[in-house]
């Protein structure tokens, strides 16, 4: 158990992939800092904590990208094979070994909730955190600590989102969110009195819940909302492209394929002319549309979703072009679609009207009797703990429900951003329209998807949000973002916006891009990438003063050097420290 001090240089909230990586990065650069990692769970791992995983749960990645560059997954000996699927149990064990290997365990304060974090608004420029720790006897202990830097690393899966249906309070049967599949969900699985399970949702967590209960003998009804975005894009790990079967994750980190993405942060990646052709000329836009159409068609055909009539209604409604990071791989023990067919899963494509006692009433009047209801309905946007004072939240870029005057503050910036985006990427004008998630609530508005806009130019730089980008390379992203956060908080980035107005406009540009580019994904409520991962990493690397072209051989290496992998970024902390030392030496010589 960590004995709390009154003050820390750095507090990291969240002991998942990003939180552990941030702690390791900060301590690697400056081992003398006092650092505390706070997490409400009883073990490290966040989403992948021991109490969160269950048999059959797997990552949407294979070995190779789902690991840190300085702690190889295969060397950790957690039961993962080369290019093999990574189970939840293996991930939990790996993250514990990572924390142990880099001596992070003494910095942990587990079973602890951050009740609130308050900006002290005085000359100390510090934060005060109220903590609530629960021991093995469920006794709670309240404490208060202050810190100079606050790193929010709790991820986008911290606060379950529940739809609002009439009658929810009077529903008599067991109900749970998909985040509880390991706890309450296991009890449902083991309870012989529960034979009928209904799942609401169309995302990956819904697929996982359906597979778990169907493959274990439960009578499953699966409700996919008629007015929602439909089914999820599910792909095989090695799709066939002509005579080749490349690794899908590698394709997404290949420089030439990144050109088909249309992101405002790709402007300085060195391939402006190619991107201009693909997104601003008639022929180029035709090629880009056909690229996504063919990729969508082959993904559907190879997934097996078309093998039976019942699963055809799970086919996603729109092209892959519009989904951002809302896609996954088929990572189950058996063929997913064969399993749900053989188990007799009833797929219902209709909206829910209300709940009544032991029943779910649909908009078409049909009634579904059930013994348990699983809400696989995603998560709320926003921080997992309150940041005060509330009057600063909008300027910090935190999602809020603003007053009418506040909501107009970004209107002109958003309008200007839309004009630029539609001029640079005309295809965005044809973005499909679907109901907004959490309407009336502002999106995350962060510089580089990390930093509060109000602190970038004016300071004090004492707060960052590290988990607001949805990407397929969570470990790699965590390494780059953690190093960027250290340099930013220490005022050591190689880029410095001239004014808060410049920052706010760039934030609007990136946020509005997400709205138009990912209407079937996060809708701009948070950072969301697909083909735009690599250019985003490029931007952060350039901010750090590091090379973004890392393949060697210049242009030839970028075009023909194959997929970017973890090894291409290994050692970036040492690389940055060397650059910093060199820059410091030059400054001393000038003096």
C-alpha positions, 0 to 999 in steps of 0.5 A: 500500500502506498503511503500518501504524501501531501504533495506530488510533482505529478499525479496520473489518474488511471493505471491502464495502458496509457497511465502506466506508460505515462508514469514510466515515461516521466520517471525515465526522463526525471527519476527524481520526481514524486509521482502518484498513480491513482486507479479505482480498480484493485489491479493495474490494467484499466480496461484490462485489469484482472477484475475486468477480463473474462474467458474469451475476451480478446484484444482487437490486435495481434501480437506485434502492435499490442505491446510496448516497444521497450517491453516485448510481449513475447518476452513477458511469457504470458501465453501469447504466440507470435502474431497470435491473438492476445487474451484479456488474461494475457493482457492483464498479466502483461501490464502487471509485469510491465508495472513490476519491471519498471518499478511502478508498483510503489507509485500505485494507489489502487482501489481509490476514486478521485472524487474531484480535482480542483484548480487552486487558482493561486500562485502555486498553480497546483491542483487539489485532489480529493481521494476516496480509498476503499480497503478489503473490508469496504471501509472508506478513507478520504484523503487530500493531495496536491500536485503540480501536474495532473495527467488524466489517463482514464480512457474513453471506457470509464463512464457507461452510457445508458440510453433513456427508455421509459420504464427502466426503473420498473424493469424487474429482471437483471440488467447490466452494462457490457462493462460488467460482463466479467462481474455481473455478466459471469453471474448471469452466465452461471445462473441456471434460472436465467435462460433468456438474455437480450443484448442491445447494441451493435458495437464490438462489446455487443458482439462480444456479449452475444458470442459469450452467451450464445456459445454458452447455451443461453437463448439470445435476442440481439437488438440492433437499433433501426435508427442507429449506425447498424452493425460494426465493421468486422474484418479478418486479420489477414485479408486477401488482396489479390494474391497477397494476405497482408496483416491488416494492422500493418496496412493501416500503418503503411505510408502510401495508404495513409494518403487516402485519409483526409485529415487536417493534421496531415498537411506537413507530412511531405506528401501534399501534392499526392493528397491534393490529387486524391482529395481535390481533383475529380479523378483523385476523388474517384480513385479514393471513393473506389478505394474505400468502396472496394475495401468495404466490399472485400471486408464484408465478403471475407468476414462471413457476414453474408453466409446466412440471411439472418446476419445480413442485417448486421452489414454496416450501413455506410462505407468504411470511409465514415467509421473512423476507429469503429471497426474491429477484427474477428477474434473469437474461438469459432466462426462468429456468424456460424456460432450465432446461427447454430445457437439460434440467436434472434437478431431484431433490427428495431428501436426500443420503445420502453421497458415493462416489468420483465419485457422489452417493448419495441417501436413496432409493438413487438414484445420480448420477454427476457431474464437479463438485459445487457446494455452494450451501448458505449460510454459517455464522453467526458472525464471520469472525475469532476474538474473544478471550478466548473466555470473553467471546463469549457475553456479546458476543452472538457465536454459540457452542457453549456449555457446558450451564450457559451455554446455560441462561443465556438460557432464562428470558429466551427463555421470557418473550420467547415469552410476550410475542410470542405475546400480541402477535402470536398468529399466531406460534404457528402458525409452521411447524417445520423442522430448525434450522440449526446446531443447538446453536449460539447465535444472534447476540444483539445489542442493536439487532442491532448492539451486544454486550449486555454493553457497552451499559450497563456499557461499554466501548463499543468493539465493534460488528457492522454486518452482522447484519440481512438486508434488501433495502436494503443501502445504506440500511441501511448508512448508518443503521447506520453513523451509529448505530454512531458515536453509540453508540460515542461515547455519544451516542444519545438512548436509554440502557437502564437496566440490562444486564437490560433489554438482555438481555431486549430482545435475547431478544425480538428474537431469539426473534421471528426464530425464530418469524417467519422459520423458513424464513429465518435462524430467529432466528440473525441479524436477518432482515426483510421487511415489518419493514425500515421499522420497524427503520430507524425505531427506529435513527433515533429512537435518534439523535434524528432524525425517523422520519416523514420524508415531511412532512405528518405522518400524511397523508404517512406513509399516502399519501406513497408508498414511502420512498426513498434521498432521504428519508434523504439528509443524515442525517449533517449532520442529526445533526451539526446536532442534536448541535451544537444539543444541545451549545449548550443544555448550555453555556447551562445551565452 
